[in-house]
Amino acid sequence: GSRSHPQPPQHHPNHCCSTHGCCDRPLKSTSPLPGPEFWCSIAYFEQDVQVGEIFKVPSSCPTVVVDGYVDPSGGARFCLGQLSNVQRCAASER
């Protein structure tokens, strides 16, 4: 006679592997649509006042560095030292 082979267990739709890709597999989008152009937006405030423009981190840069240097910001680096605030007080300068 013919033997039936057991089927491999099916993952539940909400199982970690099928939704988050956390089982030692790289996270891949299953959507045919392109991902967002920017994955992160950073707004810098001194006390209750936003200083400068919102800095957007492109999806091509998986990490971002925020520092106090005065280099031009762009890509994966947001430099706060170049931002000026006409209402900056002594406490902010520290």
PDB file of N, CA, C and O in Angstrom:
ATOM      1  N   GLY A   1       0.808  -1.178   0.000  1.00  0.00           N
ATOM      2  CA  GLY A   1       0.000   0.000   0.000  1.00  0.00           C
ATOM      3  C   GLY A   1       0.860   1.253   0.000  1.00  0.00           C
ATOM      4  O   GLY A   1       2.081   1.197   0.148  1.00  0.00           O
ATOM      5  N   SER A   2       0.199   2.364  -0.167  1.00  0.00           N
ATOM      6  CA  SER A   2       0.924   3.635  -0.176  1.00  0.00           C
ATOM      7  C   SER A   2       0.911   4.249   1.211  1.00  0.00           C
ATOM      8  O   SER A   2      -0.101   4.225   1.911  1.00  0.00           O
ATOM      9  N   ARG A   3       2.029   4.789   1.585  1.00  0.00           N
ATOM     10  CA  ARG A   3       2.146   5.435   2.888  1.00  0.00           C
ATOM     11  C   ARG A   3       1.984   6.938   2.712  1.00  0.00           C
ATOM     12  O   ARG A   3       2.482   7.508   1.741  1.00  0.00           O
ATOM     13  N   SER A   4       1.297   7.575   3.637  1.00  0.00           N
ATOM     14  CA  SER A   4       1.197   9.037   3.549  1.00  0.00           C
ATOM     15  C   SER A   4       2.321   9.635   4.389  1.00  0.00           C
ATOM     16  O   SER A   4       2.543   9.240   5.534  1.00  0.00           O
ATOM     17  N   HIS A   5       3.013  10.582   3.803  1.00  0.00           N
ATOM     18  CA  HIS A   5       4.096  11.248   4.520  1.00  0.00           C
ATOM     19  C   HIS A   5       3.526  12.392   5.338  1.00  0.00           C
ATOM     20  O   HIS A   5       2.681  13.143   4.851  1.00  0.00           O
ATOM     21  N   PRO A   6       3.978  12.534   6.573  1.00  0.00           N
ATOM     22  CA  PRO A   6       3.461  13.657   7.383  1.00  0.00           C
ATOM     23  C   PRO A   6       3.885  14.992   6.779  1.00  0.00           C
ATOM     24  O   PRO A   6       5.016  15.154   6.321  1.00  0.00           O
ATOM     25  N   GLN A   7       2.981  15.913   6.787  1.00  0.00           N
ATOM     26  CA  GLN A   7       3.271  17.256   6.262  1.00  0.00           C
ATOM     27  C   GLN A   7       4.069  18.033   7.295  1.00  0.00           C
ATOM     28  O   GLN A   7       3.842  17.871   8.494  1.00  0.00           O
ATOM     29  N   PRO A   8       5.018  18.892   6.848  1.00  0.00           N
ATOM     30  CA  PRO A   8       5.732  19.726   7.823  1.00  0.00           C
ATOM     31  C   PRO A   8       4.750  20.666   8.513  1.00  0.00           C
ATOM     32  O   PRO A   8       3.762  21.078   7.906  1.00  0.00           O
ATOM     33  N   PRO A   9       5.005  21.004   9.751  1.00  0.00           N
ATOM     34  CA  PRO A   9       4.077  21.904  10.453  1.00  0.00           C
ATOM     35  C   PRO A   9       4.004  23.262   9.755  1.00  0.00           C
ATOM     36  O   PRO A   9       5.020  23.810   9.328  1.00  0.00           O
ATOM     37  N   GLN A  10       2.833  23.773   9.653  1.00  0.00           N
ATOM     38  CA  GLN A  10       2.631  25.085   9.023  1.00  0.00           C
ATOM     39  C   GLN A  10       2.745  26.161  10.106  1.00  0.00           C
ATOM     40  O   GLN A  10       2.247  25.996  11.219  1.00  0.00           O
ATOM     41  N   HIS A  11       3.418  27.276   9.752  1.00  0.00           N
ATOM     42  CA  HIS A  11       3.532  28.375  10.709  1.00  0.00           C
ATOM     43  C   HIS A  11       2.204  29.102  10.793  1.00  0.00           C
ATOM     44  O   HIS A  11       1.534  29.334   9.787  1.00  0.00           O
ATOM     45  N   HIS A  12       1.847  29.447  11.992  1.00  0.00           N
ATOM     46  CA  HIS A  12       0.659  30.269  12.190  1.00  0.00           C
ATOM     47  C   HIS A  12       0.951  31.632  11.563  1.00  0.00           C
ATOM     48  O   HIS A  12       2.087  32.101  11.645  1.00  0.00           O
ATOM     49  N   PRO A  13      -0.039  32.288  10.936  1.00  0.00           N
ATOM     50  CA  PRO A  13       0.221  33.593  10.279  1.00  0.00           C
ATOM     51  C   PRO A  13       0.847  34.633  11.202  1.00  0.00           C
ATOM     52  O   PRO A  13       1.590  35.496  10.734  1.00  0.00           O
ATOM     53  N   ASN A  14       0.564  34.570  12.494  1.00  0.00           N
ATOM     54  CA  ASN A  14       1.128  35.559  13.410  1.00  0.00           C
ATOM     55  C   ASN A  14       2.433  35.091  14.037  1.00  0.00           C
ATOM     56  O   ASN A  14       2.962  35.743  14.937  1.00  0.00           O
ATOM     57  N   HIS A  15       2.945  33.982  13.571  1.00  0.00           N
ATOM     58  CA  HIS A  15       4.186  33.463  14.140  1.00  0.00           C
ATOM     59  C   HIS A  15       5.318  34.429  13.867  1.00  0.00           C
ATOM     60  O   HIS A  15       5.348  35.090  12.828  1.00  0.00           O
ATOM     61  N   CYS A  16       6.250  34.509  14.803  1.00  0.00           N
ATOM     62  CA  CYS A  16       7.381  35.443  14.743  1.00  0.00           C
ATOM     63  C   CYS A  16       8.115  35.380  13.403  1.00  0.00           C
ATOM     64  O   CYS A  16       8.413  36.424  12.823  1.00  0.00           O
ATOM     65  N   CYS A  17       8.406  34.197  12.908  1.00  0.00           N
ATOM     66  CA  CYS A  17       9.222  34.068  11.698  1.00  0.00           C
ATOM     67  C   CYS A  17       8.547  34.678  10.477  1.00  0.00           C
ATOM     68  O   CYS A  17       9.211  35.283   9.635  1.00  0.00           O
ATOM     69  N   SER A  18       7.219  34.519  10.378  1.00  0.00           N
ATOM     70  CA  SER A  18       6.559  34.966   9.158  1.00  0.00           C
ATOM     71  C   SER A  18       6.336  36.472   9.141  1.00  0.00           C
ATOM     72  O   SER A  18       6.191  37.062   8.071  1.00  0.00           O
ATOM     73  N   THR A  19       6.308  37.102  10.319  1.00  0.00           N
ATOM     74  CA  THR A  19       6.019  38.539  10.320  1.00  0.00           C
ATOM     75  C   THR A  19       7.243  39.394  10.582  1.00  0.00           C
ATOM     76  O   THR A  19       7.358  40.485  10.023  1.00  0.00           O
ATOM     77  N   HIS A  20       8.158  38.929  11.413  1.00  0.00           N
ATOM     78  CA  HIS A  20       9.268  39.779  11.809  1.00  0.00           C
ATOM     79  C   HIS A  20      10.625  39.315  11.286  1.00  0.00           C
ATOM     80  O   HIS A  20      11.608  40.049  11.393  1.00  0.00           O
ATOM     81  N   GLY A  21      10.695  38.115  10.725  1.00  0.00           N
ATOM     82  CA  GLY A  21      11.965  37.637  10.198  1.00  0.00           C
ATOM     83  C   GLY A  21      13.033  37.528  11.261  1.00  0.00           C
ATOM     84  O   GLY A  21      14.199  37.824  10.997  1.00  0.00           O
ATOM     85  N   CYS A  22      12.658  37.106  12.468  1.00  0.00           N
ATOM     86  CA  CYS A  22      13.627  37.126  13.562  1.00  0.00           C
ATOM     87  C   CYS A  22      14.264  35.765  13.806  1.00  0.00           C
ATOM     88  O   CYS A  22      14.868  35.556  14.858  1.00  0.00           O
ATOM     89  N   CYS A  23      14.151  34.864  12.892  1.00  0.00           N
ATOM     90  CA  CYS A  23      14.733  33.532  13.083  1.00  0.00           C
ATOM     91  C   CYS A  23      15.998  33.386  12.251  1.00  0.00           C
ATOM     92  O   CYS A  23      16.081  32.528  11.372  1.00  0.00           O
ATOM     93  N   ASP A  24      16.984  34.234  12.537  1.00  0.00           N
ATOM     94  CA  ASP A  24      18.279  34.191  11.861  1.00  0.00           C
ATOM     95  C   ASP A  24      18.170  34.348  10.345  1.00  0.00           C
ATOM     96  O   ASP A  24      18.988  33.810   9.599  1.00  0.00           O
ATOM     97  N   ARG A  25      17.178  35.070   9.907  1.00  0.00           N
ATOM     98  CA  ARG A  25      17.054  35.366   8.480  1.00  0.00           C
ATOM     99  C   ARG A  25      17.077  36.877   8.325  1.00  0.00           C
ATOM    100  O   ARG A  25      16.553  37.594   9.176  1.00  0.00           O
ATOM    101  N   PRO A  26      17.677  37.367   7.251  1.00  0.00           N
ATOM    102  CA  PRO A  26      17.640  38.825   7.061  1.00  0.00           C
ATOM    103  C   PRO A  26      16.207  39.286   6.845  1.00  0.00           C
ATOM    104  O   PRO A  26      15.410  38.597   6.208  1.00  0.00           O
ATOM    105  N   LEU A  27      15.895  40.430   7.369  1.00  0.00           N
ATOM    106  CA  LEU A  27      14.551  40.975   7.235  1.00  0.00           C
ATOM    107  C   LEU A  27      14.356  41.469   5.805  1.00  0.00           C
ATOM    108  O   LEU A  27      15.082  42.343   5.332  1.00  0.00           O
ATOM    109  N   LYS A  28      13.384  40.907   5.139  1.00  0.00           N
ATOM    110  CA  LYS A  28      13.106  41.303   3.755  1.00  0.00           C
ATOM    111  C   LYS A  28      11.652  41.728   3.650  1.00  0.00           C
ATOM    112  O   LYS A  28      10.774  41.133   4.274  1.00  0.00           O
ATOM    113  N   SER A  29      11.413  42.732   2.877  1.00  0.00           N
ATOM    114  CA  SER A  29      10.050  43.165   2.644  1.00  0.00           C
ATOM    115  C   SER A  29       9.423  42.254   1.607  1.00  0.00           C
ATOM    116  O   SER A  29      10.041  41.931   0.593  1.00  0.00           O
ATOM    117  N   THR A  30       8.187  41.841   1.869  1.00  0.00           N
ATOM    118  CA  THR A  30       7.491  41.011   0.901  1.00  0.00           C
ATOM    119  C   THR A  30       6.605  41.863   0.000  1.00  0.00           C
ATOM    120  O   THR A  30       5.959  41.347  -0.911  1.00  0.00           O
ATOM    121  N   SER A  31       6.577  43.157   0.255  1.00  0.00           N
ATOM    122  CA  SER A  31       5.752  44.052  -0.551  1.00  0.00           C
ATOM    123  C   SER A  31       6.478  44.408  -1.841  1.00  0.00           C
ATOM    124  O   SER A  31       7.684  44.653  -1.833  1.00  0.00           O
ATOM    125  N   PRO A  32       5.739  44.436  -2.955  1.00  0.00           N
ATOM    126  CA  PRO A  32       6.375  44.849  -4.217  1.00  0.00           C
ATOM    127  C   PRO A  32       6.639  46.358  -4.260  1.00  0.00           C
ATOM    128  O   PRO A  32       7.366  46.839  -5.129  1.00  0.00           O
ATOM    129  N   LEU A  33       6.053  47.095  -3.328  1.00  0.00           N
ATOM    130  CA  LEU A  33       6.234  48.543  -3.318  1.00  0.00           C
ATOM    131  C   LEU A  33       7.593  48.891  -2.717  1.00  0.00           C
ATOM    132  O   LEU A  33       8.068  48.193  -1.821  1.00  0.00           O
ATOM    133  N   PRO A  34       8.221  49.960  -3.196  1.00  0.00           N
ATOM    134  CA  PRO A  34       9.505  50.364  -2.602  1.00  0.00           C
ATOM    135  C   PRO A  34       9.293  50.841  -1.171  1.00  0.00           C
ATOM    136  O   PRO A  34       8.207  51.305  -0.821  1.00  0.00           O
ATOM    137  N   GLY A  35      10.316  50.729  -0.354  1.00  0.00           N
ATOM    138  CA  GLY A  35      10.230  51.175   1.029  1.00  0.00           C
ATOM    139  C   GLY A  35      10.242  52.683   1.104  1.00  0.00           C
ATOM    140  O   GLY A  35      10.393  53.361   0.087  1.00  0.00           O
ATOM    141  N   PRO A  36      10.084  53.215   2.311  1.00  0.00           N
ATOM    142  CA  PRO A  36      10.094  54.674   2.455  1.00  0.00           C
ATOM    143  C   PRO A  36      11.471  55.247   2.132  1.00  0.00           C
ATOM    144  O   PRO A  36      12.491  54.586   2.328  1.00  0.00           O
ATOM    145  N   GLU A  37      11.488  56.474   1.638  1.00  0.00           N
ATOM    146  CA  GLU A  37      12.757  57.119   1.303  1.00  0.00           C
ATOM    147  C   GLU A  37      13.564  57.400   2.571  1.00  0.00           C
ATOM    148  O   GLU A  37      14.792  57.309   2.568  1.00  0.00           O
ATOM    149  N   PHE A  38      12.868  57.741   3.649  1.00  0.00           N
ATOM    150  CA  PHE A  38      13.518  58.039   4.928  1.00  0.00           C
ATOM    151  C   PHE A  38      12.923  57.135   6.005  1.00  0.00           C
ATOM    152  O   PHE A  38      11.709  56.935   6.056  1.00  0.00           O
ATOM    153  N   TRP A  39      13.787  56.590   6.866  1.00  0.00           N
ATOM    154  CA  TRP A  39      13.282  55.698   7.909  1.00  0.00           C
ATOM    155  C   TRP A  39      13.211  56.383   9.272  1.00  0.00           C
ATOM    156  O   TRP A  39      12.642  55.838  10.218  1.00  0.00           O
ATOM    157  N   CYS A  40      13.794  57.589   9.367  1.00  0.00           N
ATOM    158  CA  CYS A  40      13.860  58.259  10.667  1.00  0.00           C
ATOM    159  C   CYS A  40      13.891  59.770  10.451  1.00  0.00           C
ATOM    160  O   CYS A  40      14.546  60.262   9.532  1.00  0.00           O
ATOM    161  N   SER A  41      13.181  60.493  11.301  1.00  0.00           N
ATOM    162  CA  SER A  41      13.221  61.959  11.288  1.00  0.00           C
ATOM    163  C   SER A  41      13.595  62.435  12.680  1.00  0.00           C
ATOM    164  O   SER A  41      13.061  61.946  13.676  1.00  0.00           O
ATOM    165  N   ILE A  42      14.521  63.397  12.750  1.00  0.00           N
ATOM    166  CA  ILE A  42      15.004  63.896  14.041  1.00  0.00           C
ATOM    167  C   ILE A  42      14.756  65.396  14.121  1.00  0.00           C
ATOM    168  O   ILE A  42      15.153  66.154  13.236  1.00  0.00           O
ATOM    169  N   ALA A  43      14.094  65.813  15.198  1.00  0.00           N
ATOM    170  CA  ALA A  43      13.892  67.238  15.458  1.00  0.00           C
ATOM    171  C   ALA A  43      14.705  67.583  16.705  1.00  0.00           C
ATOM    172  O   ALA A  43      14.628  66.875  17.709  1.00  0.00           O
ATOM    173  N   TYR A  44      15.477  68.660  16.649  1.00  0.00           N
ATOM    174  CA  TYR A  44      16.309  69.092  17.772  1.00  0.00           C
ATOM    175  C   TYR A  44      15.661  70.288  18.464  1.00  0.00           C
ATOM    176  O   TYR A  44      15.301  71.275  17.821  1.00  0.00           O
ATOM    177  N   PHE A  45      15.521  70.183  19.781  1.00  0.00           N
ATOM    178  CA  PHE A  45      14.903  71.252  20.569  1.00  0.00           C
ATOM    179  C   PHE A  45      15.863  71.751  21.634  1.00  0.00           C
ATOM    180  O   PHE A  45      16.632  70.974  22.201  1.00  0.00           O
ATOM    181  N   GLU A  46      15.817  73.047  21.904  1.00  0.00           N
ATOM    182  CA  GLU A  46      16.470  73.641  23.066  1.00  0.00           C
ATOM    183  C   GLU A  46      15.345  74.229  23.900  1.00  0.00           C
ATOM    184  O   GLU A  46      14.673  75.179  23.499  1.00  0.00           O
ATOM    185  N   GLN A  47      15.160  73.631  25.081  1.00  0.00           N
ATOM    186  CA  GLN A  47      14.007  73.935  25.927  1.00  0.00           C
ATOM    187  C   GLN A  47      12.756  73.618  25.113  1.00  0.00           C
ATOM    188  O   GLN A  47      12.598  72.462  24.719  1.00  0.00           O
ATOM    189  N   ASP A  48      11.875  74.539  24.839  1.00  0.00           N
ATOM    190  CA  ASP A  48      10.659  74.203  24.083  1.00  0.00           C
ATOM    191  C   ASP A  48      10.698  74.725  22.652  1.00  0.00           C
ATOM    192  O   ASP A  48       9.662  74.791  21.991  1.00  0.00           O
ATOM    193  N   VAL A  49      11.881  75.097  22.165  1.00  0.00           N
ATOM    194  CA  VAL A  49      11.990  75.712  20.842  1.00  0.00           C
ATOM    195  C   VAL A  49      12.735  74.776  19.890  1.00  0.00           C
ATOM    196  O   VAL A  49      13.863  74.366  20.165  1.00  0.00           O
ATOM    197  N   GLN A  50      12.097  74.445  18.776  1.00  0.00           N
ATOM    198  CA  GLN A  50      12.791  73.627  17.774  1.00  0.00           C
ATOM    199  C   GLN A  50      13.852  74.477  17.105  1.00  0.00           C
ATOM    200  O   GLN A  50      13.594  75.612  16.704  1.00  0.00           O
ATOM    201  N   VAL A  51      15.054  73.915  16.988  1.00  0.00           N
ATOM    202  CA  VAL A  51      16.182  74.615  16.371  1.00  0.00           C
ATOM    203  C   VAL A  51      16.514  73.902  15.063  1.00  0.00           C
ATOM    204  O   VAL A  51      16.756  72.695  15.049  1.00  0.00           O
ATOM    205  N   GLY A  52      16.525  74.647  13.983  1.00  0.00           N
ATOM    206  CA  GLY A  52      16.855  74.068  12.689  1.00  0.00           C
ATOM    207  C   GLY A  52      15.714  73.251  12.089  1.00  0.00           C
ATOM    208  O   GLY A  52      14.619  73.156  12.644  1.00  0.00           O
ATOM    209  N   GLU A  53      16.015  72.677  10.952  1.00  0.00           N
ATOM    210  CA  GLU A  53      15.026  71.880  10.230  1.00  0.00           C
ATOM    211  C   GLU A  53      14.989  70.457  10.776  1.00  0.00           C
ATOM    212  O   GLU A  53      15.903  70.033  11.484  1.00  0.00           O
ATOM    213  N   ILE A  54      13.941  69.730  10.445  1.00  0.00           N
ATOM    214  CA  ILE A  54      13.877  68.305  10.789  1.00  0.00           C
ATOM    215  C   ILE A  54      14.874  67.563   9.912  1.00  0.00           C
ATOM    216  O   ILE A  54      14.894  67.735   8.694  1.00  0.00           O
ATOM    217  N   PHE A  55      15.698  66.740  10.541  1.00  0.00           N
ATOM    218  CA  PHE A  55      16.723  65.966   9.835  1.00  0.00           C
ATOM    219  C   PHE A  55      16.145  64.602   9.507  1.00  0.00           C
ATOM    220  O   PHE A  55      15.690  63.882  10.396  1.00  0.00           O
ATOM    221  N   LYS A  56      16.165  64.247   8.229  1.00  0.00           N
ATOM    222  CA  LYS A  56      15.618  62.967   7.790  1.00  0.00           C
ATOM    223  C   LYS A  56      16.751  62.036   7.398  1.00  0.00           C
ATOM    224  O   LYS A  56      17.654  62.418   6.654  1.00  0.00           O
ATOM    225  N   VAL A  57      16.697  60.813   7.904  1.00  0.00           N
ATOM    226  CA  VAL A  57      17.739  59.820   7.627  1.00  0.00           C
ATOM    227  C   VAL A  57      17.269  58.925   6.487  1.00  0.00           C
ATOM    228  O   VAL A  57      16.231  58.274   6.607  1.00  0.00           O
ATOM    229  N   PRO A  58      18.020  58.882   5.373  1.00  0.00           N
ATOM    230  CA  PRO A  58      17.603  58.050   4.239  1.00  0.00           C
ATOM    231  C   PRO A  58      17.652  56.564   4.571  1.00  0.00           C
ATOM    232  O   PRO A  58      18.461  56.128   5.390  1.00  0.00           O
ATOM    233  N   SER A  59      16.785  55.798   3.933  1.00  0.00           N
ATOM    234  CA  SER A  59      16.730  54.357   4.154  1.00  0.00           C
ATOM    235  C   SER A  59      18.027  53.662   3.781  1.00  0.00           C
ATOM    236  O   SER A  59      18.278  52.545   4.234  1.00  0.00           O
ATOM    237  N   SER A  60      18.860  54.302   2.960  1.00  0.00           N
ATOM    238  CA  SER A  60      20.139  53.705   2.571  1.00  0.00           C
ATOM    239  C   SER A  60      21.160  53.750   3.714  1.00  0.00           C
ATOM    240  O   SER A  60      22.206  53.106   3.628  1.00  0.00           O
ATOM    241  N   CYS A  61      20.870  54.502   4.782  1.00  0.00           N
ATOM    242  CA  CYS A  61      21.769  54.599   5.939  1.00  0.00           C
ATOM    243  C   CYS A  61      21.105  53.919   7.135  1.00  0.00           C
ATOM    244  O   CYS A  61      20.214  54.503   7.751  1.00  0.00           O
ATOM    245  N   PRO A  62      21.522  52.694   7.476  1.00  0.00           N
ATOM    246  CA  PRO A  62      20.854  51.970   8.558  1.00  0.00           C
ATOM    247  C   PRO A  62      21.117  52.539   9.948  1.00  0.00           C
ATOM    248  O   PRO A  62      20.376  52.240  10.884  1.00  0.00           O
ATOM    249  N   THR A  63      22.165  53.356  10.098  1.00  0.00           N
ATOM    250  CA  THR A  63      22.448  53.982  11.392  1.00  0.00           C
ATOM    251  C   THR A  63      22.632  55.482  11.191  1.00  0.00           C
ATOM    252  O   THR A  63      22.910  55.943  10.085  1.00  0.00           O
ATOM    253  N   VAL A  64      22.473  56.232  12.276  1.00  0.00           N
ATOM    254  CA  VAL A  64      22.655  57.680  12.220  1.00  0.00           C
ATOM    255  C   VAL A  64      23.484  58.115  13.422  1.00  0.00           C
ATOM    256  O   VAL A  64      23.338  57.572  14.517  1.00  0.00           O
ATOM    257  N   VAL A  65      24.354  59.098  13.209  1.00  0.00           N
ATOM    258  CA  VAL A  65      25.178  59.665  14.281  1.00  0.00           C
ATOM    259  C   VAL A  65      24.717  61.095  14.506  1.00  0.00           C
ATOM    260  O   VAL A  65      24.613  61.884  13.567  1.00  0.00           O
ATOM    261  N   VAL A  66      24.441  61.419  15.770  1.00  0.00           N
ATOM    262  CA  VAL A  66      24.103  62.790  16.137  1.00  0.00           C
ATOM    263  C   VAL A  66      25.228  63.277  17.050  1.00  0.00           C
ATOM    264  O   VAL A  66      25.500  62.671  18.087  1.00  0.00           O
ATOM    265  N   ASP A  67      25.883  64.383  16.656  1.00  0.00           N
ATOM    266  CA  ASP A  67      26.997  64.889  17.457  1.00  0.00           C
ATOM    267  C   ASP A  67      26.980  66.410  17.492  1.00  0.00           C
ATOM    268  O   ASP A  67      26.126  67.044  16.871  1.00  0.00           O
ATOM    269  N   GLY A  68      27.913  66.983  18.210  1.00  0.00           N
ATOM    270  CA  GLY A  68      27.973  68.435  18.381  1.00  0.00           C
ATOM    271  C   GLY A  68      28.953  69.128  17.462  1.00  0.00           C
ATOM    272  O   GLY A  68      29.254  70.305  17.661  1.00  0.00           O
ATOM    273  N   TYR A  69      29.457  68.427  16.461  1.00  0.00           N
ATOM    274  CA  TYR A  69      30.424  69.036  15.545  1.00  0.00           C
ATOM    275  C   TYR A  69      29.734  69.991  14.578  1.00  0.00           C
ATOM    276  O   TYR A  69      28.507  70.084  14.544  1.00  0.00           O
ATOM    277  N   VAL A  70      30.546  70.699  13.790  1.00  0.00           N
ATOM    278  CA  VAL A  70      29.999  71.712  12.888  1.00  0.00           C
ATOM    279  C   VAL A  70      30.093  71.295  11.426  1.00  0.00           C
ATOM    280  O   VAL A  70      29.880  72.117  10.535  1.00  0.00           O
ATOM    281  N   ASP A  71      30.414  70.014  11.166  1.00  0.00           N
ATOM    282  CA  ASP A  71      30.451  69.558   9.779  1.00  0.00           C
ATOM    283  C   ASP A  71      29.055  69.658   9.177  1.00  0.00           C
ATOM    284  O   ASP A  71      28.061  69.629   9.902  1.00  0.00           O
ATOM    285  N   PRO A  72      28.978  69.776   7.858  1.00  0.00           N
ATOM    286  CA  PRO A  72      27.645  69.798   7.238  1.00  0.00           C
ATOM    287  C   PRO A  72      26.918  68.480   7.513  1.00  0.00           C
ATOM    288  O   PRO A  72      27.485  67.398   7.355  1.00  0.00           O
ATOM    289  N   SER A  73      25.663  68.590   7.925  1.00  0.00           N
ATOM    290  CA  SER A  73      24.864  67.397   8.162  1.00  0.00           C
ATOM    291  C   SER A  73      24.445  66.789   6.835  1.00  0.00           C
ATOM    292  O   SER A  73      24.309  67.485   5.829  1.00  0.00           O
ATOM    293  N   GLY A  74      24.245  65.492   6.849  1.00  0.00           N
ATOM    294  CA  GLY A  74      23.758  64.828   5.646  1.00  0.00           C
ATOM    295  C   GLY A  74      23.977  63.335   5.743  1.00  0.00           C
ATOM    296  O   GLY A  74      24.879  62.872   6.441  1.00  0.00           O
ATOM    297  N   GLY A  75      23.147  62.584   5.041  1.00  0.00           N
ATOM    298  CA  GLY A  75      23.276  61.135   5.052  1.00  0.00           C
ATOM    299  C   GLY A  75      23.036  60.587   6.439  1.00  0.00           C
ATOM    300  O   GLY A  75      21.933  60.703   6.972  1.00  0.00           O
ATOM    301  N   ALA A  76      24.069  59.982   7.037  1.00  0.00           N
ATOM    302  CA  ALA A  76      23.916  59.325   8.326  1.00  0.00           C
ATOM    303  C   ALA A  76      24.502  60.149   9.474  1.00  0.00           C
ATOM    304  O   ALA A  76      24.787  59.600  10.539  1.00  0.00           O
ATOM    305  N   ARG A  77      24.686  61.458   9.274  1.00  0.00           N
ATOM    306  CA  ARG A  77      25.276  62.286  10.339  1.00  0.00           C
ATOM    307  C   ARG A  77      24.516  63.595  10.486  1.00  0.00           C
ATOM    308  O   ARG A  77      24.308  64.330   9.520  1.00  0.00           O
ATOM    309  N   PHE A  78      24.109  63.865  11.712  1.00  0.00           N
ATOM    310  CA  PHE A  78      23.386  65.085  12.043  1.00  0.00           C
ATOM    311  C   PHE A  78      24.245  65.852  13.036  1.00  0.00           C
ATOM    312  O   PHE A  78      24.366  65.443  14.191  1.00  0.00           O
ATOM    313  N   CYS A  79      24.847  66.966  12.602  1.00  0.00           N
ATOM    314  CA  CYS A  79      25.755  67.753  13.444  1.00  0.00           C
ATOM    315  C   CYS A  79      25.005  68.946  14.031  1.00  0.00           C
ATOM    316  O   CYS A  79      24.517  69.812  13.304  1.00  0.00           O
ATOM    317  N   LEU A  80      24.927  68.973  15.351  1.00  0.00           N
ATOM    318  CA  LEU A  80      24.179  70.039  16.027  1.00  0.00           C
ATOM    319  C   LEU A  80      24.971  71.322  16.169  1.00  0.00           C
ATOM    320  O   LEU A  80      24.385  72.386  16.372  1.00  0.00           O
ATOM    321  N   GLY A  81      26.307  71.249  16.067  1.00  0.00           N
ATOM    322  CA  GLY A  81      27.136  72.421  16.287  1.00  0.00           C
ATOM    323  C   GLY A  81      26.915  73.536  15.284  1.00  0.00           C
ATOM    324  O   GLY A  81      27.210  74.694  15.578  1.00  0.00           O
ATOM    325  N   GLN A  82      26.403  73.216  14.113  1.00  0.00           N
ATOM    326  CA  GLN A  82      26.191  74.246  13.093  1.00  0.00           C
ATOM    327  C   GLN A  82      24.841  74.941  13.239  1.00  0.00           C
ATOM    328  O   GLN A  82      24.568  75.918  12.542  1.00  0.00           O
ATOM    329  N   LEU A  83      23.999  74.447  14.136  1.00  0.00           N
ATOM    330  CA  LEU A  83      22.678  75.055  14.299  1.00  0.00           C
ATOM    331  C   LEU A  83      22.779  76.306  15.163  1.00  0.00           C
ATOM    332  O   LEU A  83      23.412  76.293  16.219  1.00  0.00           O
ATOM    333  N   SER A  84      22.159  77.371  14.712  1.00  0.00           N
ATOM    334  CA  SER A  84      22.160  78.592  15.511  1.00  0.00           C
ATOM    335  C   SER A  84      20.752  78.848  16.029  1.00  0.00           C
ATOM    336  O   SER A  84      19.758  78.514  15.384  1.00  0.00           O
ATOM    337  N   ASN A  85      20.696  79.446  17.203  1.00  0.00           N
ATOM    338  CA  ASN A  85      19.421  79.762  17.827  1.00  0.00           C
ATOM    339  C   ASN A  85      19.544  81.163  18.411  1.00  0.00           C
ATOM    340  O   ASN A  85      20.278  81.369  19.378  1.00  0.00           O
ATOM    341  N   VAL A  86      18.832  82.127  17.834  1.00  0.00           N
ATOM    342  CA  VAL A  86      18.949  83.512  18.301  1.00  0.00           C
ATOM    343  C   VAL A  86      18.461  83.668  19.724  1.00  0.00           C
ATOM    344  O   VAL A  86      18.825  84.633  20.396  1.00  0.00           O
ATOM    345  N   GLN A  87      17.638  82.733  20.203  1.00  0.00           N
ATOM    346  CA  GLN A  87      17.101  82.831  21.557  1.00  0.00           C
ATOM    347  C   GLN A  87      17.817  81.879  22.512  1.00  0.00           C
ATOM    348  O   GLN A  87      17.295  81.557  23.579  1.00  0.00           O
ATOM    349  N   ARG A  88      19.011  81.429  22.130  1.00  0.00           N
ATOM    350  CA  ARG A  88      19.756  80.490  22.971  1.00  0.00           C
ATOM    351  C   ARG A  88      20.163  81.157  24.289  1.00  0.00           C
ATOM    352  O   ARG A  88      20.650  82.288  24.309  1.00  0.00           O
ATOM    353  N   CYS A  89      19.954  80.440  25.367  1.00  0.00           N
ATOM    354  CA  CYS A  89      20.326  80.970  26.676  1.00  0.00           C
ATOM    355  C   CYS A  89      21.581  80.297  27.195  1.00  0.00           C
ATOM    356  O   CYS A  89      22.077  79.357  26.575  1.00  0.00           O
ATOM    357  N   ALA A  90      22.100  80.756  28.314  1.00  0.00           N
ATOM    358  CA  ALA A  90      23.338  80.217  28.866  1.00  0.00           C
ATOM    359  C   ALA A  90      23.209  78.738  29.201  1.00  0.00           C
ATOM    360  O   ALA A  90      24.170  77.985  29.044  1.00  0.00           O
ATOM    361  N   ALA A  91      22.032  78.309  29.662  1.00  0.00           N
ATOM    362  CA  ALA A  91      21.839  76.908  30.026  1.00  0.00           C
ATOM    363  C   ALA A  91      21.986  76.006  28.792  1.00  0.00           C
ATOM    364  O   ALA A  91      22.519  74.900  28.891  1.00  0.00           O
ATOM    365  N   SER A  92      21.520  76.470  27.650  1.00  0.00           N
ATOM    366  CA  SER A  92      21.633  75.687  26.416  1.00  0.00           C
ATOM    367  C   SER A  92      23.066  75.608  25.941  1.00  0.00           C
ATOM    368  O   SER A  92      23.469  74.614  25.337  1.00  0.00           O
ATOM    369  N   GLU A  93      23.851  76.663  26.211  1.00  0.00           N
ATOM    370  CA  GLU A  93      25.232  76.678  25.768  1.00  0.00           C
ATOM    371  C   GLU A  93      26.058  75.590  26.452  1.00  0.00           C
ATOM    372  O   GLU A  93      27.036  75.101  25.886  1.00  0.00           O
ATOM    373  N   ARG A  94      25.668  75.217  27.660  1.00  0.00           N
ATOM    374  CA  ARG A  94      26.379  74.184  28.397  1.00  0.00           C
ATOM    375  C   ARG A  94      26.074  72.845  27.780  1.00  0.00           C
ATOM    376  O   ARG A  94      26.574  71.821  28.248  1.00  0.00           O
TER     377      ARG A  94
END
